[in-house]
Amino acid sequence: MASPTKVKFEGCMFKKTSTKIFLGFSFLVIIQVAVLSFYFGKLVVRESKTSILEMISSRSQLAASQVKFNKKGEPQTIALVKSDGEILDPQLRSEFPRELIKPLIPAAGSVVTECHGISGEKYICAFAPVAGRTYWVFDYTTDASLSAIIQKLLKNILSIAAAFILGGLALTYALSRFLLAPLRKFFKATQLVAEGSYESIELPLQRRDEIGGFAKAFKKMIGVIQDREKNLKIAGMKLAHSTRLATIGQMGASIAHEVKNPLTAMMGYAKVIKSKISDPHLIEAAEIIQSEGERCNQILQQMLRFARNDPTENKPYALKEVIQSAALLLKAEAKTQHIDLKVEADTDAVVVGSAQQIQQVLLNLLLNAIHASAAGNQVNLRVKNLKDEVAVEIEDYGSGIPKEIQSRIFEPFFTTKSKKEGTGLGLSVAQEIIHNQSGSLNFESEEGKGTTFEIRLKRA
């Protein structure tokens, strides 16, 4: 139910954002086009009006240069005005009486000016002098014609402005979609990261601008988050693993304490029986009970020592004792699996660190070697005394580790065992313990022939 809500929220959020960007850009486009249209229209109208007036003036001047007179000196055209303002054309004279025209006649040259007739209608009137004569060519056009031309120009300008606005709006919409496309990817990526999913994240990494740089930084951040989550998971599993070991240690210590008392009594009674009988068979049986009791007592002592594990312990200890203790604890397991556990711990090396943690590593490696070996095989534990170090080798003749997984065996949670047999934390924890004690843990393995693990520790 959560996913549809998130998708709806994402769509709603970006719809609002897209609308805001679209309206903002649209407002700017409309304002810009309106301002440009106003000034451009004003300029076009002014230039058009000037052009029309110049055209009327040119037309009247051309007509003045083409006026012809007869032999009596009378003009052959009637669209003329005398110097007293009288128009020769009677039809024009009815609209433009002398008293209206005379004030408009220029003293020299031609002129175009606004005028009005006796009916009150407005005109644009042009006067051009006839060369060598006291006549002027009179031309006119109605102001409505000029207004119609200007209105037509304004309509064309408004049509162009509307086309620009529509084009600008379409471009703005496309631009807003383009600008928000990478943001949608980032938003979806943050949702996936919040849900813990890192597989289907798409980011504009191919871009070479700031968005591309941000995408690369975002991808790096995702990698850091993944590493932190992995480390937290490993730390949690290690903590749980340590807690289980501590619980097992406490239980073992409790059991050991409970068993030691009756075991001591059994050993005491065996000694008493041995001293009071003369039958050699019974004496031998008493000696067996006493020796096996001693062996059980040693095992219980090692269990108690292992139960007192202190991770912060850092003091000198004899490596030979730790090796013998680990071997003693696993002898029964090796016997059960029909494995011959051979220990060669001829060393006087003293190292500094936590003896209990090293014992834990040895137990883990020996158990792995025993489980990897077939019945009847042998597992060897050898100690090599080097100059500044001491090396402990654990060798088995099992199936070996396949080459394709050898690079992964120290990874946390990686295991070739079933879920019931292991979590894959053993070798990872073992390597960390050895590194924390300034040592190294390495291995050599050949498939089908066996594996050898080597622990190197610095001498004290």
Residue pairs with C-beta under 8 A, 6 or more apart in sequence:
6 191
10 184
10 187
10 188
10 191
13 187
14 180
14 183
14 184
14 187
17 180
17 183
18 176
18 177
18 180
21 176
21 179
21 180
22 172
22 173
22 176
25 172
25 175
25 176
26 168
26 169
26 172
29 165
29 168
29 169
29 172
30 165
30 168
33 161
33 164
33 165
33 168
34 161
36 161
37 157
37 158
37 160
37 161
40 157
41 153
41 154
41 157
41 158
44 153
44 157
45 150
45 153
45 154
48 149
48 150
48 153
49 146
49 150
52 124
52 141
52 146
52 149
53 112
53 124
54 112
56 112
56 124
56 126
56 139
56 140
56 141
57 110
57 111
57 112
57 126
57 128
59 126
59 139
60 110
60 112
60 126
60 127
60 128
60 137
60 138
60 139
61 110
61 128
61 137
63 77
63 79
63 128
63 137
63 139
64 110
64 128
64 129
64 130
64 131
64 136
64 137
65 131
67 75
67 76
67 77
67 80
67 130
67 133
67 135
67 137
68 75
68 76
68 77
69 75
69 76
69 133
70 76
75 88
75 130
75 133
75 135
78 88
78 89
79 87
79 88
79 89
79 92
79 137
79 138
79 139
80 87
80 88
80 89
80 130
80 135
80 136
80 137
80 138
81 87
81 88
81 101
81 105
81 127
81 135
81 136
81 137
81 138
82 88
82 134
82 135
83 105
83 134
83 135
83 136
84 98
84 102
85 98
85 99
85 100
85 101
85 102
85 103
85 105
86 93
86 98
86 101
87 93
87 96
87 98
87 101
87 138
92 138
94 118
95 117
95 118
95 119
96 115
96 117
96 118
96 138
96 140
97 118
100 115
100 116
100 117
100 118
101 115
101 138
104 111
104 113
104 115
104 125
104 127
105 127
105 136
106 127
106 129
108 129
109 129
110 126
110 127
110 128
110 129
111 126
111 127
112 124
112 125
112 126
112 127
113 124
113 125
114 122
114 123
114 124
114 125
114 143
115 122
115 123
115 124
115 125
115 140
116 122
116 123
117 123
121 142
121 143
122 142
122 143
122 144
123 140
123 141
123 142
123 143
124 140
124 141
124 142
124 143
124 146
125 138
125 139
125 140
126 137
126 138
126 139
126 140
127 136
127 137
127 138
128 136
128 137
128 139
129 135
129 136
129 137
130 136
130 137
181 204
182 204
182 207
182 211
182 215
185 202
185 203
185 204
185 215
186 203
186 214
186 215
186 218
188 201
188 202
189 201
189 202
189 203
189 218
189 222
192 198
192 200
192 201
193 201
193 222
193 225
196 229
198 222
198 226
201 219
201 222
203 215
203 218
203 219
204 211
204 212
204 215
205 212
205 215
205 216
205 219
206 212
207 215
234 412
234 413
234 428
237 412
237 413
237 423
237 425
238 412
238 425
238 428
238 429
241 423
241 425
241 429
242 311
245 309
245 360
246 309
249 306
249 307
249 308
249 309
250 307
252 303
252 304
252 306
252 307
253 303
253 304
253 307
253 308
255 303
256 300
256 303
256 304
256 307
257 304
259 296
259 300
260 297
260 300
263 293
263 296
263 297
263 300
264 297
266 289
266 293
267 289
267 290
267 293
267 294
267 297
270 286
270 287
270 289
270 290
270 293
271 286
271 290
273 282
273 286
274 283
274 286
274 287
274 290
277 283
277 286
298 328
299 328
299 329
302 325
302 328
302 329
303 329
305 325
305 356
305 359
306 325
306 329
306 356
306 359
306 360
308 356
309 354
309 356
309 357
309 360
310 354
310 356
311 354
311 357
312 354
313 353
313 354
313 355
313 356
313 357
314 352
314 353
314 354
315 352
315 353
316 350
316 351
316 352
316 460
317 350
317 351
317 352
317 353
317 355
318 348
318 349
318 350
319 345
319 347
319 349
319 350
319 351
319 358
319 383
319 390
319 392
319 457
320 345
320 346
320 347
320 348
320 349
320 383
321 355
322 355
322 358
322 359
322 362
323 343
323 345
323 362
323 381
323 383
323 392
324 343
324 345
325 359
326 359
326 362
326 363
326 366
327 341
327 343
327 345
327 366
327 381
329 363
330 341
330 363
330 366
330 367
330 370
331 341
333 367
333 370
334 340
334 341
334 370
334 379
337 370
337 371
337 373
337 375
338 375
338 376
339 370
339 373
339 375
339 376
339 377
339 378
339 379
340 377
340 378
340 379
341 366
341 370
341 378
341 379
341 381
342 378
342 379
342 380
342 381
343 381
344 380
344 381
344 382
344 383
345 381
345 383
346 383
347 383
347 385
347 390
349 383
349 385
349 390
349 457
349 459
350 459
350 460
351 358
351 390
351 437
351 457
351 458
351 459
351 460
352 437
352 458
352 460
353 437
353 438
353 457
354 433
354 437
357 433
357 437
358 433
358 437
358 455
358 457
360 430
360 433
361 430
361 433
361 434
361 441
361 455
362 381
362 392
362 394
362 455
364 426
364 427
364 429
364 430
365 394
365 430
365 453
365 455
366 379
366 381
366 394
368 426
368 427
369 379
369 394
369 395
369 396
369 398
369 451
369 453
370 379
370 396
371 417
371 421
372 396
372 398
372 399
372 450
372 451
373 379
373 396
373 397
373 398
374 398
377 396
377 397
377 398
378 397
379 394
379 395
379 396
380 393
380 394
380 395
380 396
381 392
381 393
381 394
381 395
382 392
382 393
382 395
383 390
383 391
383 392
383 393
384 390
384 391
384 392
384 393
386 456
388 458
388 459
389 456
389 457
389 458
389 459
390 456
390 457
390 459
391 454
391 455
391 456
392 454
392 455
392 456
392 457
393 452
393 453
393 454
393 455
394 452
394 453
394 454
394 455
395 450
395 451
395 452
396 450
396 451
396 452
397 449
397 450
398 450
398 451
399 447
399 448
399 450
400 445
400 446
400 447
400 448
400 449
400 450
400 451
401 409
401 416
401 443
401 445
401 447
401 451
402 447
403 447
405 414
405 416
406 443
406 445
408 414
409 427
409 443
410 427
410 428
410 431
410 441
411 424
411 428
412 424
412 425
412 428
413 423
413 424
413 425
413 428
414 424
414 428
415 421
415 422
415 423
415 424
415 426
417 424
430 441
431 441
434 440
434 441
434 455
434 457
435 441
437 457
438 457
438 458
439 455
439 456
439 457
439 458
440 455
440 456
441 453
441 454
441 455
441 456
442 453
442 454
442 456
443 451
443 452
443 453
443 454
444 451
444 452
444 454
445 451
445 452
